[in-house]
């Protein structure tokens, strides 16, 4: 159903804009699938979290990670079902662990430091982690997203230092750690993804 809707919209766009070639149309179609596919995925995620009794924690996890994920990117599953399952496992998993995990201050600060150092290195190496279907080829755009990734990761972890609520603090630490993992080379290999530059080559990166 989602594929048919996206294909219909893509064809309508191409009809209005004849200059769009097949390659660009594929990018548009993939982008539409991500946008439209997000809507049922969010409802399913929140519905499952409600049944599990972690609705509030899952919603907080989802909201606090939006800026960092939007900037840093990450792998995408090939099917809608796989995407829904993985999304629920990530967000509900972080919520469940955060709800019941109790860390002393020393352990908490060590975890924040480890997450920040790991994140800075991974962002330098891989962010923004694009995909072969939606590559980010403009160097200017890549630089902006990389800087934003540094900022949002740091903001989240600094907030974790000062937030007194144990659950929210855990969400900020574990959520940012998991999101950072989704941009790594290992995560891409496990999910059979490729970075945009791996498909189009380093020379395809544009200066503008």
FIBANU-669280 format. One record per residue (C-alpha): x, y, z; chain. Coordinates in nm, 2 decimals, padded with zeros to 4 digits. Layout:
N
+--------+--------+--------+--------+
:      X :      Y :      Z : chaine :
+--------+--------+--------+--------+
:      X :      Y :      Z :      A :
...
+--------+--------+--------+--------+
END
This chain:
208
+--------+--------+--------+--------+
:      X :      Y :      Z : chaine :
+--------+--------+--------+--------+
:  00.00 :  00.00 :  00.00 :      A :
:  00.27 :  00.25 :  00.10 :      A :
:  00.48 :  00.16 : -00.21 :      A :
:  00.18 :  00.22 : -00.44 :      A :
:  00.10 :  00.55 : -00.28 :      A :
:  00.46 :  00.67 : -00.31 :      A :
:  00.49 :  00.55 : -00.67 :      A :
:  00.17 :  00.74 : -00.75 :      A :
:  00.30 :  01.06 : -00.59 :      A :
:  00.64 :  01.02 : -00.76 :      A :
:  00.47 :  00.99 : -01.10 :      A :
:  00.26 :  01.29 : -01.03 :      A :
:  00.58 :  01.49 : -00.94 :      A :
:  00.75 :  01.37 : -01.26 :      A :
:  00.45 :  01.48 : -01.46 :      A :
:  00.46 :  01.83 : -01.32 :      A :
:  00.85 :  01.84 : -01.35 :      A :
:  00.95 :  01.66 : -01.67 :      A :
:  01.32 :  01.75 : -01.61 :      A :
:  01.34 :  01.49 : -01.33 :      A :
:  01.53 :  01.19 : -01.46 :      A :
:  01.50 :  00.82 : -01.35 :      A :
:  01.78 :  00.85 : -01.09 :      A :
:  01.63 :  01.15 : -00.93 :      A :
:  01.29 :  00.99 : -00.93 :      A :
:  01.42 :  00.70 : -00.74 :      A :
:  01.56 :  00.93 : -00.47 :      A :
:  01.22 :  01.11 : -00.45 :      A :
:  01.04 :  00.79 : -00.42 :      A :
:  01.26 :  00.66 : -00.15 :      A :
:  01.23 :  00.98 :  00.04 :      A :
:  00.85 :  00.96 :  00.02 :      A :
:  00.86 :  00.61 :  00.14 :      A :
:  01.06 :  00.72 :  00.45 :      A :
:  00.82 :  01.01 :  00.52 :      A :
:  00.49 :  00.83 :  00.47 :      A :
:  00.63 :  00.51 :  00.62 :      A :
:  00.71 :  00.70 :  00.94 :      A :
:  00.35 :  00.77 :  01.02 :      A :
:  00.22 :  00.41 :  01.08 :      A :
:  00.56 :  00.32 :  01.23 :      A :
:  00.52 :  00.59 :  01.50 :      A :
:  00.17 :  00.48 :  01.58 :      A :
:  00.28 :  00.12 :  01.60 :      A :
:  00.57 :  00.21 :  01.82 :      A :
:  00.36 :  00.41 :  02.06 :      A :
:  00.09 :  00.14 :  02.06 :      A :
:  00.34 : -00.13 :  02.16 :      A :
:  00.50 :  00.09 :  02.42 :      A :
:  00.15 :  00.16 :  02.57 :      A :
:  00.08 : -00.22 :  02.59 :      A :
:  00.42 : -00.27 :  02.76 :      A :
:  00.36 :  00.00 :  03.01 :      A :
:  00.65 :  00.22 :  02.89 :      A :
:  00.46 :  00.47 :  02.68 :      A :
:  00.60 :  00.78 :  02.85 :      A :
:  00.96 :  00.65 :  02.85 :      A :
:  00.94 :  00.55 :  02.48 :      A :
:  00.79 :  00.88 :  02.38 :      A :
:  01.07 :  01.07 :  02.56 :      A :
:  01.33 :  00.85 :  02.39 :      A :
:  01.18 :  00.91 :  02.05 :      A :
:  01.16 :  01.29 :  02.10 :      A :
:  01.51 :  01.34 :  02.25 :      A :
:  01.68 :  01.14 :  01.97 :      A :
:  01.51 :  01.32 :  01.68 :      A :
:  01.76 :  01.60 :  01.65 :      A :
:  02.07 :  01.38 :  01.68 :      A :
:  01.94 :  01.11 :  01.44 :      A :
:  01.83 :  01.38 :  01.20 :      A :
:  02.18 :  01.52 :  01.19 :      A :
:  02.39 :  01.20 :  01.22 :      A :
:  02.18 :  00.97 :  01.00 :      A :
:  02.20 :  00.59 :  01.04 :      A :
:  02.12 :  00.26 :  00.87 :      A :
:  01.78 :  00.19 :  00.71 :      A :
:  01.62 : -00.15 :  00.68 :      A :
:  01.52 : -00.27 :  00.33 :      A :
:  01.15 : -00.35 :  00.42 :      A :
:  00.88 : -00.17 :  00.61 :      A :
:  00.83 : -00.47 :  00.84 :      A :
:  01.20 : -00.48 :  00.92 :      A :
:  01.21 : -00.11 :  00.98 :      A :
:  00.91 : -00.13 :  01.22 :      A :
:  01.05 : -00.42 :  01.42 :      A :
:  01.40 : -00.26 :  01.45 :      A :
:  01.25 :  00.08 :  01.55 :      A :
:  01.04 : -00.08 :  01.82 :      A :
:  01.34 : -00.28 :  01.95 :      A :
:  01.56 :  00.03 :  01.96 :      A :
:  01.32 :  00.27 :  02.12 :      A :
:  01.13 :  00.03 :  02.35 :      A :
:  01.45 : -00.14 :  02.44 :      A :
:  01.62 :  00.19 :  02.55 :      A :
:  01.30 :  00.28 :  02.74 :      A :
:  01.28 : -00.05 :  02.93 :      A :
:  01.64 : -00.06 :  03.02 :      A :
:  01.63 :  00.31 :  03.13 :      A :
:  01.33 :  00.25 :  03.34 :      A :
:  01.49 : -00.02 :  03.55 :      A :
:  01.86 :  00.06 :  03.54 :      A :
:  02.01 :  00.23 :  03.84 :      A :
:  02.36 :  00.38 :  03.80 :      A :
:  02.56 :  00.54 :  04.08 :      A :
:  02.70 :  00.88 :  04.01 :      A :
:  03.05 :  00.76 :  03.93 :      A :
:  02.92 :  00.49 :  03.69 :      A :
:  02.69 :  00.75 :  03.53 :      A :
:  02.97 :  01.00 :  03.47 :      A :
:  03.19 :  00.72 :  03.33 :      A :
:  02.92 :  00.61 :  03.09 :      A :
:  02.86 :  00.97 :  02.98 :      A :
:  03.23 :  01.02 :  02.91 :      A :
:  03.26 :  00.69 :  02.72 :      A :
:  02.95 :  00.77 :  02.51 :      A :
:  03.08 :  01.12 :  02.43 :      A :
:  03.42 :  01.00 :  02.33 :      A :
:  03.28 :  00.71 :  02.13 :      A :
:  03.03 :  00.95 :  01.97 :      A :
:  03.29 :  01.21 :  01.87 :      A :
:  03.50 :  00.95 :  01.70 :      A :
:  03.22 :  00.79 :  01.52 :      A :
:  03.08 :  01.12 :  01.40 :      A :
:  03.42 :  01.22 :  01.27 :      A :
:  03.44 :  00.90 :  01.08 :      A :
:  03.09 :  00.84 :  00.95 :      A :
:  02.85 :  01.13 :  01.01 :      A :
:  02.63 :  01.21 :  00.83 :      A :
:  02.57 :  00.84 :  00.77 :      A :
:  02.37 :  00.84 :  00.45 :      A :
:  02.25 :  00.55 :  00.24 :      A :
:  02.29 :  00.45 : -00.12 :      A :
:  01.93 :  00.54 : -00.19 :      A :
:  01.95 :  00.89 : -00.03 :      A :
:  02.31 :  01.00 : -00.05 :      A :
:  02.43 :  01.33 :  00.09 :      A :
:  02.69 :  01.44 : -00.17 :      A :
:  02.72 :  01.81 : -00.12 :      A :
:  03.02 :  01.88 :  00.10 :      A :
:  02.86 :  02.19 :  00.25 :      A :
:  02.55 :  01.98 :  00.36 :      A :
:  02.77 :  01.71 :  00.50 :      A :
:  02.98 :  01.95 :  00.70 :      A :
:  02.67 :  02.12 :  00.85 :      A :
:  02.52 :  01.78 :  00.95 :      A :
:  02.84 :  01.67 :  01.10 :      A :
:  02.87 :  01.98 :  01.31 :      A :
:  02.51 :  01.95 :  01.41 :      A :
:  02.58 :  01.59 :  01.52 :      A :
:  02.86 :  01.70 :  01.75 :      A :
:  02.63 :  01.97 :  01.90 :      A :
:  02.33 :  01.75 :  01.96 :      A :
:  02.53 :  01.46 :  02.10 :      A :
:  02.70 :  01.70 :  02.34 :      A :
:  02.38 :  01.87 :  02.44 :      A :
:  02.21 :  01.54 :  02.52 :      A :
:  02.50 :  01.42 :  02.73 :      A :
:  02.55 :  01.75 :  02.91 :      A :
:  02.18 :  01.73 :  03.00 :      A :
:  02.22 :  01.38 :  03.13 :      A :
:  02.48 :  01.52 :  03.38 :      A :
:  02.23 :  01.77 :  03.53 :      A :
:  01.90 :  01.59 :  03.50 :      A :
:  01.80 :  01.45 :  03.84 :      A :
:  01.54 :  01.21 :  03.70 :      A :
:  01.71 :  00.87 :  03.68 :      A :
:  01.50 :  00.74 :  03.39 :      A :
:  01.54 :  01.05 :  03.17 :      A :
:  01.92 :  01.06 :  03.25 :      A :
:  01.95 :  00.69 :  03.14 :      A :
:  01.75 :  00.76 :  02.82 :      A :
:  01.98 :  01.04 :  02.73 :      A :
:  02.29 :  00.83 :  02.78 :      A :
:  02.17 :  00.50 :  02.64 :      A :
:  01.97 :  00.66 :  02.36 :      A :
:  02.26 :  00.86 :  02.23 :      A :
:  02.49 :  00.55 :  02.26 :      A :
:  02.25 :  00.33 :  02.05 :      A :
:  02.20 :  00.61 :  01.79 :      A :
:  02.57 :  00.65 :  01.76 :      A :
:  02.60 :  00.27 :  01.70 :      A :
:  02.36 :  00.30 :  01.41 :      A :
:  02.60 :  00.51 :  01.21 :      A :
:  02.90 :  00.28 :  01.24 :      A :
:  03.05 :  00.06 :  00.98 :      A :
:  02.96 : -00.25 :  01.18 :      A :
:  02.59 : -00.16 :  01.20 :      A :
:  02.59 : -00.10 :  00.82 :      A :
:  02.75 : -00.44 :  00.76 :      A :
:  02.50 : -00.62 :  00.99 :      A :
:  02.21 : -00.46 :  00.81 :      A :
:  02.35 : -00.49 :  00.46 :      A :
:  02.36 : -00.11 :  00.41 :      A :
:  02.61 :  00.10 :  00.22 :      A :
:  02.71 :  00.46 :  00.27 :      A :
:  02.65 :  00.70 : -00.01 :      A :
:  03.02 :  00.75 : -00.09 :      A :
:  03.07 :  00.37 : -00.11 :      A :
:  02.82 :  00.36 : -00.40 :      A :
:  02.90 :  00.69 : -00.58 :      A :
:  03.26 :  00.72 : -00.48 :      A :
:  03.45 :  01.00 : -00.30 :      A :
:  03.49 :  01.19 : -00.62 :      A :
:  03.12 :  01.23 : -00.65 :      A :
:  03.11 :  01.46 : -00.35 :      A :
:  03.01 :  01.81 : -00.46 :      A :
:  03.16 :  02.13 : -00.33 :      A :
:  02.83 :  02.32 : -00.31 :      A :
+--------+--------+--------+--------+
END
